[in-house]
Amino acid sequence: MEQTYQYAWIIPFLPLSVPILIGVGLLLFPSATKSLRRMWAFQSVLVLSIVMIFSINFSIQQQNSSATYQYVWAWIINNDFSLEFGYLIDPLTSIMSILITTIGILVLIYSDNYMFHDRGYLRFFAYMSFFSTSMLGLVTSSNLIQIYIFWELVGMCSYLLIGFWFTRPLAANACQKAFVTNRVGDFGLLLGILGFYWITGSFEFRDFFQIFTNLISNNELNFLFVTLCAVLLFSGAISKSAQFPLHVWLPDAMEGPTPISALIHAATMVAAGIFLVARLLPLFIIIPHIMNFISLIGIITIFFGATLALAQKDIKRGLAYSTMSQLGYMMLALGMGSSRSALFHLITHAYSKALLFLGSGSVIHSMQTIVGYSPNKSQNMVFMGGLTKHVPITKIAFLLGTLSLCGIPPLACFWSKDEILNDSWLYSAIFAIIAWAAAGLTAFYMFRIYLLTFEGHLNAHFQNFSGKKNISLYSISLWGKDGFKVRNKNFPLLTLLIIKKKKTASFSPKIDRIDENARQRSQPFLTISRFGNKKSFAYPYESENTILFPILILVLFTLFVGFIGIPFNGVDLDILSKWLTPSINLLHHNSNNLTDWSEFAKDAVFSVSLAYLGILIAFFLYKPPYSSSKNFDLINSLIKTNLKSIFSDKIKNGIYAWSSNRGYIDAFYETYFTRMLRRVSEFTHFFERRIVDGLTNGVGLMSFFVGEAIKSIGGGRISSYLFLYSSYVSIFLLIYYLLSRK
């Protein structure tokens, strides 16, 4: 077994081969590298699949032998200082590595089609593979310094991927905002690491925990300083996992490509903060008040995320605020000491939210086939509606992901969220009320997103495009530059982007017309049987095979992954607890395991009722009336009228303003931080130029003018100069004599 563990270094470093080879290929053989660019997508999927096999193998060995493995080697050795690098393979590492690789593989397959006609295709896969290396290196790190190095690499990759379309001002501003906001938390993390090294003299987790526990038991520490260092450590998790008040970067990060949102802003990078707190939980749990602080940040984040998502128009930003709220649930569970519940919800939420983001990407991809639709319109739910008959597979997948996030059994998120909600009653009644209310709001805003996107009638903006099934033009991408104009009596002046039919098809200045079979001829590397109609139309159509395939796999995860954490008597399904058994003391598992179906049903009935209530309210507020049923339309309109009468215009406008203005947090930062820093910068600039430089320059100018004045006094005779000199010396000597006599 140890011989197998010796190859665990492959987990973080194997994906690094892809960006290295892409860089070398572009440097030495640019034309061949660009012509064979699909090969790099295949290689990215291949190396990540190998890493996934290793991760699964290690987790099986841990479950069978109940052992962890750590391997370190010395990097820096001095008299009183040594720094070691290595890797730690334990259940927490296995959970994260399997999560990263499984979702990463699906997102890479999805991206091959989604980004196929983008000029930055190779750059995208290089960034994605480097991100996988950074994230896998983070979760396998054996000490705090190594975690910090990979932590910063993850932040750098996030910056590059959010600003992937850097020519868009919104994307450029978003990546800068994410970078600056994360640097605030990361600086606190660095200070916390240095503070605990000053206390314990070690960066290694095992030595670090043991030394700190001994110091605490012997009462040899200043608890105020220890608490401050713990808060600084936790600040890194606050920024990376988009917790209040450093959450402001996450909705803006949706300016990046949708596969990025699915991978790093729903499943992996934002989970790094949860991973860090889970890894350091043995430290936090013995420091007074820090666990209460973690749970407080979690519950505030739950509330803010749920309320800010209520009136979002951008489909991806609505999902981003949902991610923020669900991360708050995980942080609340960690603050309560229920690490099993937090990790369980981390797993279920990752697959469900990745499904939702990829589903939204499929919708966006389809909406962009409507010629003239800008990126803002293709993501705006106001311009959607009635997509059910055009994207049926995406609609069903998105509905399942929505129901999972709402907490509807037996889908994945139901099992984990219900466990956190039940634990919250034992911790704090106030926290429990907020958490349960947010669960109802989650069902409301998620079903609102679903209804606005898929149900109802076709939006007026693209009703004219329906029914024209004899179109032979194929819209490829909104982000290219080449295209031609077509005039048709059934269409306005259209600009369609067409690829050229040859190997290096992308962005050729020479344009060919493509018939209805063009999609099959330009199919990306993974080709399976077509799920829907093979013709390509100008109105929204179902996405291609390589977009649908990852979505369908994530549907399976959403349906069944929740069963790994169900503990019932007589039914040994609680795989998660077995999985965590080797490090159960490390993770301080204290969740309330259910004993039978009756107890489970009693605990779950209230949360499920809240979820159904939120769904019904969203249904009656946002579901358009059906023309086929007059009675239903009448009932629907009456209920909608009563619901609207319950909430006055003032309340509705207040909720809308709160959500659309992001809780005024961004405005607060702009007013009291950004402008204040600018004023301080302007003052320091003025002080440095006018005062500091002014004094220095003033002394120089004064010397210059004094020299010029003295120069005009001189007559040029040496005898006169000697007489004046002797006179000055005589006067000084006389004064000295008189003073010395006194």
N, C-alpha and C positions, 0 to 999 in steps of 0.2 A: 504494500500500500504506500509506504514512504517513497518507493521508487517512482510511483505515479505522481505523488505530490511534488517531487523534485522538478517536474515539468510545468508546475503551476505558473511560472513566469511567462508562459505562452499567453495566458489569459489577457494581460494588459498590452503586451508588446506585439502580438501577431497582427492586429489591425493596423499597426503603424507602418507595415510594409506597403500598404496601398498608397498613402500620400507620398512616401519616399519614391516608389516606382513611377507614380504619375509625374512627380517633379523631375526626376531624371529623364523620363521619356519626353517631356515637353522641352527639356533643355537640349537633349541630344537628337531626338527624332520627333520634332513637333508635328510634322504632317502625318506620320504613321500613327502617332499617339492619338491625334484628333480623329483620324479616320476609323480607328478601332476602339472608339471610346466606350462602346457597350461592353467591351472586354473588362473594363475597370469596374463597371457595375457588377458584373458576374464575379470578379475577384473579391470585391467588397463583401458580397453575400457569402462567398465561399469561406473566407477567413473568419467571418463572424459566426458561421455555422460550425466551424471547427472549435472555436472558443465556446460556443453553446454546448457542444458535446462534452468538452472538458469540464465545464461547470456542472452539468447534470451528473457526470460521473463522480465528481468530488462530493456532491450533495448526497448521492446514493451511498458512497463509502462512509460519509459522516453519519448517516442514519443507521447504517449497519454496525459501525464500530464505536459510535458515540465518542469521537475523538476530533480534535482540531490540530492543525499543523501550522507551524511558523518557521520560516527560514530567513535568516538575516546574515548580512556580511558587513564588515566594517568599511566605512567610507572615509571618515575623518577621525584620526586618533591623535590626541594630544595628552599632555600630562594629566590634566584634570577634566578633560572633555573628550567624549567619543560620540560619534554619530553613525548609526547603523541604518542601512537600507535593507528592505526585504519584503516579504509578502506574508499575509496571514489568511489562512483558509479556515473559516468557521461557518456555522449556519447563516449568520448575517451576511457574510460575503457571498455565500452561495445564492441566497435569495436575490440579492441585488444583481449579481452577475447573470443569473438566468433571466431576470427581468430585462436587463439591458440588452442581452443578446437576442432574446426571442422577439421583443418589440423592434429592436434595431434591424433584424433581418427582414421583417415584414415592411418596415418603413423604407428600407433600401429597395426592395422589389417595387413598392409603390412609387418611389421616387424615379425609378428608371423611366416610367411612362410620364409622370407628372412634370418632370424636368427635362424630358427628352429633347424638346425643341428650344431649350434655353441655351444661350451662348456660354453660360457658365457651368455647363453640365459636368465637365471634369473637375472644375474647382469645387463644385458642390460635393461630389463624392470624396474628394480629398479632405474637405472640411469634416464631413460626416465620419470618415474613418478615423481621423485624428481626434474627433470628439469621443468616439468609442474607446480609443486608447486612453484618453484622459479620464473618462468616467470609470473604466475598469481598473485603471491604476489607483484611482481614489478609493474604491471599495475594497481593494486587496492590500492597501497600505497597512504597515505594521506599526507605524508611529505617527505622531502629530505633525512633525516636519514634513514627512513624505505626503501626508494627507494635504497639507497646505500647498505644497508644490503642485500636485494634481488638481487641487481645488482652483488654483489660479489658472491652470491650463484649461479647465472646464469653462471658467469665465471668459477666457480669451476665445475659445471656440464658439461660445454663445454670442459674443460680440460679432464675430465674423459671420455667423449664420443668420443672426437677426438682420444684419446689414448686408445680406447677400446681394440684394438689389440696391446697391448703394447709390445708384443714380436717382432713385426716388428720394426726395427730401424727407418724407415721413420715415422711411426705412433708415436713412442715415441718422436722423435725430433719435429714433428708437434705440438703435444699437449704442449710441453715446449715452443715452439715459440709462440703459441697462448696465453699461459698464461703470458709470459713475456711482449709481445706487449700490451696486454690488461691492464697489471698492470701499464704501463706508462700512459695510458689515465685515468685509475681509480684513480691513485694518484693525477692527476690534478683535477679530479672530486671532490675528497675529499677536496682538498685545496679550490676549488671554493665554496663548500658547507659551509665550515668553514668561508670563507671570507664574504659570504652574511649573515651568522648568526651574525658575528661581526657587520655588517651594520644594520641589521633589528632586531636582537634579537629574531628571530622566524624561525622554520623549517616548519611550516604548510603553505600550499600553499595559502590559502585565506588570512591569516594574513600577510604572506610574501609579496604577490603581493600588498596588500593595503598599507602596511607600506612603501614599496619601492617606490610606485607611489607618495605618499605624500612627501617623501624625495626628489624625483626628481623634483616635482613641486615647492618645496620651495628652490631648489638649495642649498641643504645642504650636497651634496656628492662630493667627489673627483672623477671626471669622469675617470681619468687615472686608479685609483685603481678599480673602478667599472668595467671598460672594461677588466682589467686583470682578475678579478674574473669571469667575463662572459666567457672569452676565456678558462679559466681553467674548468668551467662547461662544456663547449662545447667539450673539449678534451676527456671527457668520451664517448660522442656520436661518436667522430671521431674513437676511437679504437673499440668500440663495433659494429658499423655499417660499419667497414672496409673502412673508408674514407681516402683519401690521407692525410698524408704520413704513416699512421698506418694501411694500408691495407694488409701488406705483409703476415699476418697470414692466411688470408682466403683461398688462393689456396692450401696451405699446409694442411689445415684442411680437405681437401677432402680425406685424408688417412683414415679417420674414415668410418664406415659403411654408405652405401648410404642412409638409412632412416634418419640418423643423418644429412646428408647434406640437405635432403629435409625439415626436421623440423626446425633445429636451424640455418642452414647456408643459408636458402633461404626464410623462412617464419616468424620466430619468434625472435630468439636471435638477429640476425643482424638488425631486426626492432626495437629493444629496444632503439637504439640511435635515431631513427626517433621519437619514442614515447616520449623520454626525451625532445627533442627539441620542439615538439608540446606541451608538458605539460608546458614547461618554455617559450613558445613564448610570453606571455604577459610581461615577464621580458626582453627578448632579444629585443623586438620591440621598447622599449623606451630608449635603450642604444645606443648612437651614434656609428656607424661604425660596430657594431657586426653583424647586418643583412647582410651587404655587405661581411663580412668575411665568414659567413655561406654559402652564395651563391657562393663565390669564391671557397671554398673547394668543394662544390657540383659540379661545372663545371669542375674543375681539375679532380675530381674523375670520372666524366662521360667520359672525354677524355682518361684518363689512362685505365679505365676498357674496353672501346671499342677497343682501339688499342692493348692492351695486349692480348685480346681474339682472335686476327686475325689468329694466326698460332699455337695455342695450339693443341697438339696431344691427350692429355688425355681428354676424354669427360667430366669428372666431373670438371676438372680445367677450361675448356672452359666455362662451365655453371657458375663456381664460379666467373670468371672475368665479365661475363654478370651480375651476381647479384651485383657485386661491381658497375658497371656502372648504373644499374637501381636504386640502393640506392642513387647514385649521383643525379639522376633526382629528387628523393624525397627531398634530402637536398637542391637542388637548389630551388625547389618550396617553401620550408619553409623559405629559405633566402629571397625570393621575397615576403614573407608574405601570400602566397597562401596555407594555411594549408589544405583547402579542397582538392585541387589538389594532395597534398602530400599524404594525407590519402587515397584518392581514388586510387592512383597508388599503395600505400602500399597493399591495399586489392586485386586489380586485379593481381598485380605482384606476390603476395604470392601464390595464387592458380595456376597461370600459371607456375611459377618456380617450385613449388612443383610437378606439373604434369611432368615437364621436368626431374627433378631429379629422381622421381620414375620410369619414363620411361627409363632413363639411367640405373637405377638399374636393371630393367627387362632385358635390353640388356646385362648388365654385368653378371647377373644371368644365362642368356642363353649361353653367351660366355664361361662361366666356365664349361659348360657341355662338351666342347671340351677338351678332356683329354690332359694334358700337357700344357694347357694355364695357365700361372702364373697370379697373380693379375695385374701386369703391362701390360700384353698383353690384358687381358680382358677389360681393360679400355682405351686402346690405339686405336684410330680410324684408325690408319694405318693398323691394323690387322682386321678391320671390312670391311663392304661393302656387298651388296647383301643379306641383312637380310630380305628383304620385304616379301618373300614367306615363311620364317620360323617364323617370329614374326609379323603377319599382324595387330593384334590388337594394340600391342605396337607401331608399325610404324604409324598407323593412329592417335593414341593419341599423340605421340611425334610430329607429323606434325602439329596438331592443337595447341599444346603448342608453337611450333616454330613460327607459323603464328601469334599467339597472341602477342608474345614478339616482333615480327617484326613490329607490329602496323597495321595489316591488319583487316579492318572492316568485320563483326561486332563483332569480338572477344574481350575479356575483356580488354587487355592492350591498345588497340587502343583508347578507350574513355579517359582513364586517361592520357596516354602519350601525346595525341594530345592537351589536355587541358593545360598541362605544357608547351608544345612547343609554343602554342599561347600566354600564359602569358609571356614567356621569351622575346618576341618581345617588349612588353611594358616596360620591365625592362632594358634590355641592348641588343643592336644589336650584339655586339661581343659574348656575352653569347648565344644569340639565334642561331647564325651561328654555333657555336661549338656544341650546343645541337642538332640542326637539322642534322649536319654532322654525329654526333655519332648515330643518329637514322638510317641513311643509313648504317653505319658500323654494327649496330646491326643486321639489316636484312641480311647483307652479311655473318657475321661469324656464325649466328644462322643457316642459310640455309647451310652453309659449313658443320657444325656439322651434320645436318640431312642427307645431300647427302653422306658424307663420311661413315656414319654409316649404312644407309639403302639401298641406291640406288647402281646401278652399278652391277657388277658381284661378285660372291663369291670370297673372298680373297683366294689366293693360299695356305695359311696356313691351311685352313680347307675345301678346295674343295674335298679332298679325303674322307671326312666324309659324304658327301651328297649321298643320294640314297640308303644307307644301312638300309633298313626299317625292317629288320628281327632281329634287335639287341634286346636282352632281358635284357641288363644291364642298370642300372639307376644310373647316377652320382648325388651324393647328395650334396657335399660341398667341396670346395677347402681348407677349414680351419681345417678339421679334421686331425686325425693322422692314423686311421686304414684304411686298404684297402687291396686289393689283386691284383695280376697281371694276366692278361689274354692274351693269344696269339691267334691271329686269322689271317688267311691268307690275309684278307682284311684290317687288321689294323696293325700298328706297336705295339710294346710292350706298353700296356695301363695300367694305374693305375686308377681304378675306385673305388670310395668310396661308400660303400653299407651299409645301415642300417639293423639292425637285426630285424626280425619280432616279436616283443613283446612290452610290454608297455614301458619299459625302453630301447628303441631301440638305443639310441644315443651312439656311440663310444664303442660298445661292442667288446671285443677282438675276439669273435667268429663271423665269417662272413658267411652269407647265400646269395645265388643267389636270385635276385629279378626279377620277370617276368614283363611284360608290364603293369600289373595292380598294381604294387607296389605303384605308385603315389597315386592312389585312397585309398589304405589301410593306407597310412601315411598322409592323408590330415589333415591340421591344423583345428582349432576349427570352423572356418567359412567356410562352404562348400556350394557352389551354383553350378548350372548346368555348365558343362564344355563348354567353348566357342569354343574350337578347337578340334583337334585330341587327343584322350585319350592315344595314344601310346607314349612311351618315346623313343627318339632316341639319338644317340651319337652326332649328329650334332646339331646346335642351334635350340631350340624348343621354342614355345610360353610358357610364364610363367604360373604358377599355378593360381587357382581361387582367392586365397587371395592376390595375387599380382595384378591381373587384376582388381579386384573389386574396390580398392581405386583409381586406375588409371582412370577407367570409371566414377567414381563419380567426380573426379577432372576435367574430360573432360566437364561434365555438368556445373561445376562452371566456367570453362574457356569460355564456350559458352555464359552463361547468366548473370554472376555476374556484367559485365560491365553496364548492363541496370539500375542498382540502382543509377547511377549518371548522367543520361542523362536529362538535363532540356530543354524541348521544350514547346512552347506555344500550348495549346490545348491537350497536352499529358502529364499528370502529372506522369512522371516516376522518377523525381529527389528525390528518397527515401533518398539518402545520405544527402542532405541538410536538409530535415526534421529530419533526425536522429541526425544531429549536431545542430539543432536549440536551444536546451537548453543551449549549451555552445558556441554559435556562437560568442559571444563577447570574450570569453576566447580564442578561436582559431583564431580570426581575419580573418574570411573568407572574401576574396576579389577576388575570381576567377571570370572570365568573363563568366557568364552564356549565353549559346547560346539561340537565340530566335526562330529560325525556321530552317527548313531543308536547305534552300538555303544558309543562312549564314554559317551553319555548313559545307556544302559541299565545300564552297569557302575556308574556313579555313583549311579543312582537305585534299584537293586535293594535296597540295604540299608534305605533310608528307607521304601520301600514295604513291605518285609517287616516292619519295626517297626510300621508303621501297621496292617497286617493282624493282627499279633500282638495289638496293643491291642484291635482290634475283636473278635477271637475270644475274648479273655479277658472282655471286657464281655458278649459274646453268651452265654457259658456261665454267667456269674454272674447276669445280669439277665433272660435270656430265659425266660419261663415255659414249662413242658413242653407239648407239643402232645398233645391227646387222640387225634388221628387216627393217630399212629404210636407204637406201644408200644416198638419197638426204638430209635427216636430218643430217646424219653423216657428209656429206660434208659441209653443212652450219655450223654445230657445230664446226668442226675442223677449218674452216676459221675464225669464230668469236673468237674462243679460241686463234688462232694464232695472230689475230689482237690485242686482249686484252693483250696478253703476250708481243707483240712488243711495246705497249704503255708504259709499265713499263720496264725499263732497268734492267739488272741483278743486277746492283748496288742498285737500289731502292728496288727490290724484296728481295735481300739479307739483305738490311738494315731493311726492315719491319720484315722479319723473325727473324733476330738477336734481334731486339727490343722486339718482342713478346716472343720469346723463352727464352730470358734473363730477362724477367719480367721488362722491362724498365730500367734495371740496378740499380733499387732501392735496391734490396737485396745485390748486389755487393757493392753499396755505403755504406750501413749500415755495411757490413762486413769489409770494408776497414777503414772507418772513425769512426765507433762506436765500433764494436766488437773488432777489433784489438787494437784500442786506449784504450778501457777499459781494455783489457788484459795487455797492456803495463803499464797502470797506476796501475793495480793490482800488476803486477810484481815489479814495482818500490816501491810501498808502502810496499810490502812484504819484499823487500830488505832493505828499510829504517827501518822498524820495527825490523827486525832481526839483521841487521848489525849496525845500528846507535843507536836506542833506547835501544835494548837489549845489544848492544855492550858497550855502556857507563855504563849501570848498571853492567854488568858482569865485565867490566874493573875496576870499582871502587872496586868491591869485590876481584878481583885478586890482585890489587895493595895493598889492605889492608892485604891480605894473605902474599904476598912477604915481605912487610914492617915488619909484625909481625915475619916472619921467620928470617929476618935479625937482628932485635932487640934481638930475642931470643938467637942468637949465641953470642951477645956481653956480656950478663950477666955472672957474675962469681959465683953467688949463695951465696954471703956474704951480710948479712943485713947491716952491718956497711958501706960497700961500697955504697950500695943503698942510705943510709941516708946521706952520704957525698955528693953524686951527687945531691940528692934532695935539700939539704941545699945550695949547690953551685948555682944551677939554681935559687932558690928563692932569693938569695943574688944578683945575677946579675940582675934579673928583678926589684928588689927593687931599686938598684942603678940607673938603666936606668930611672925608674919612677921619682926618686928624681931629677936627672939632667934635665929631661924634665919639671918637675913642676917648677923649679927655673927660667927657661927661660920664 
